[in-house]
Amino acid sequence: MRTLIVNFKNYPEVLGEGSVRLALAVKRAADSIDFEAIVAPPTPMLALVASKVKVQVYSQSVGSKSGDKTTGAIMPEGVRVAGASGTILNHSESRVPPRELRKLVPKLASLEMGVCLCSQTAAEAAELARLGPRYLAIEPPELIGSGVAVSRAKPELVERTVSAVRKTGYGGRILCGAGIVSGEDVAKAVELGVDGVLVASSVVKAQDWEAKIRELAGSLK
């Protein structure tokens, strides 16, 4: 079974009840198509989505601060209590220093939370693989939101990443993202060796959320 992670980001379409509607669209598609579905709503919507939709919910990021006097911090313990079963980390729009990642990934594992670590290069992906995240995504930042799929524009990057990561002995799932907008983009990514895709605007900005999710997920076979 391959994986589709939908990162809602903070688009206006998903603020408030919009996050619930999108999560429900993902859930309906997952109920009829064989794929692992994960949704990542904005932090203020985590508990709302987790309480209303039976789907894996990830936060879009967390920090390494802990303790009572941490005003404004997004702590792993907090998102876990809100209903999240994991988190995305090190996305190009929310980079995390390597030292902090080395603290966070084991902490999340101790809380039995999954992690999707994002990388920008094959070398970075291979280095992050040593931390043992459940998912590892390659996303060149220049293609994010571009509508030009990494699987088509930079297939060699995807192939190099898969090869470099597997050579480390990594046993988790390798994903790719950035610019993926169609089922054909997803099919090409699978052909290049990934176990799934990480998408955002192609779903959130679609006229028909469920139809777009079905199109993407249907090509994960």
Buried (B, 14 or more C-beta within 10 A) or exposed (E): EBBBBBBBBBBEBBBEEBBBBBBBBBBBBBEEBEBBBBBBBBBEBBBBBBEBBEBBBBBBBBBBBEEEEEEEEBBBEBBBEBBBBBBBBBBBBEBBEEEBBBBBBEBBBEEEBBBBBBBBBBEBBBBBBEBBBBBBBBBBBBBBBBEBBBBBBBBEBBBBBBEBBBEBEBEBBBBBBBBBBBBBBBBBBBEBBBBBBBBBBBBBBBEEBBEBBBBBBBBBE
